[in-house]
Amino acid sequence: SYALTQPPSVSVSPGQTASITCSGDKLGDKYVCWYQQKPGQSPVLVIYQDDKRPSGIPERLSGSNSGNTATLTISGTQAMDEADYYCQAWHISSVIFGGGTKLTVL
Amino acid sequence: QVQLVESGGGVVQPGRSLRLSCAASGFIFSNYGTHWLRQAPGKGLEWVAVISYDGSSKFYADSVKGRFTISRDNSKSTMYLQMNSLRPDDTAVYYCAKDLMTVAEYYFDSWGQGTLVAVSS
């Protein structure tokens, strides 16, 4: 079955750029989206169709997808960005999530 | 504004059944596909099932196929998840979510607050 792999954790200093990867076989042939989840809260969609931002999501969050890897990039990382991030791909009959990455802003 | 409210969770013994509901408001419910997802304590997100806007198409994760049934009542703007033969590994917070777009592309732009299902003897 299809699998998406994320690093368990990523650390970044405030103001720096954080990159969270999501890998899967020929992932670039699929659309990928990303969710942010803070403790005790429901997930929030931050990127869809690889690189589109829903309304209300700041421009410093961006996405890309090519080859076997999709990447969520957070520029000028702030303390409020500390959260778990999940990538997700889909087929008409199923949805796959990555295992999640805990972003720590040190 | 869009609101999704789950209900029906609780503690249940292994092998028993439970029905979850998801009441929607703030959007035209009958235009969107909707999903159930779950998150076991301390774990990641897992998709459970999807139902199309008109209820004609339904798909399930392998882990629940044959045990869970998704349905919807567009006249009540409500989606359901009938869970039978529950197992301890079904213990999770169950979320309902709607598709971002009216076409069948699965991005979940609105989520409920979740309802906890605990399967334990």
HADDOCK unambig.tbl for C-alpha pairs under 7 A between the chains (distance, minus, plus):
assign (segid A and resid 33 and name CA) (segid B and resid 107 and name CA) 6.81 0.50 0.50
assign (segid A and resid 42 and name CA) (segid B and resid 111 and name CA) 6.50 0.50 0.50
assign (segid A and resid 42 and name CA) (segid B and resid 113 and name CA) 5.96 0.50 0.50
assign (segid A and resid 44 and name CA) (segid B and resid 109 and name CA) 6.98 0.50 0.50
assign (segid A and resid 45 and name CA) (segid B and resid 108 and name CA) 6.54 0.50 0.50
assign (segid A and resid 45 and name CA) (segid B and resid 109 and name CA) 5.54 0.50 0.50
assign (segid A and resid 48 and name CA) (segid B and resid 107 and name CA) 6.56 0.50 0.50
assign (segid A and resid 90 and name CA) (segid B and resid 106 and name CA) 6.31 0.50 0.50
assign (segid A and resid 93 and name CA) (segid B and resid 59 and name CA) 5.52 0.50 0.50
assign (segid A and resid 94 and name CA) (segid B and resid 59 and name CA) 6.92 0.50 0.50
assign (segid A and resid 94 and name CA) (segid B and resid 61 and name CA) 6.76 0.50 0.50
assign (segid A and resid 95 and name CA) (segid B and resid 47 and name CA) 6.05 0.50 0.50
assign (segid A and resid 97 and name CA) (segid B and resid 45 and name CA) 6.58 0.50 0.50
assign (segid A and resid 97 and name CA) (segid B and resid 46 and name CA) 6.66 0.50 0.50
assign (segid A and resid 99 and name CA) (segid B and resid 44 and name CA) 5.73 0.50 0.50
assign (segid A and resid 100 and name CA) (segid B and resid 44 and name CA) 6.24 0.50 0.50
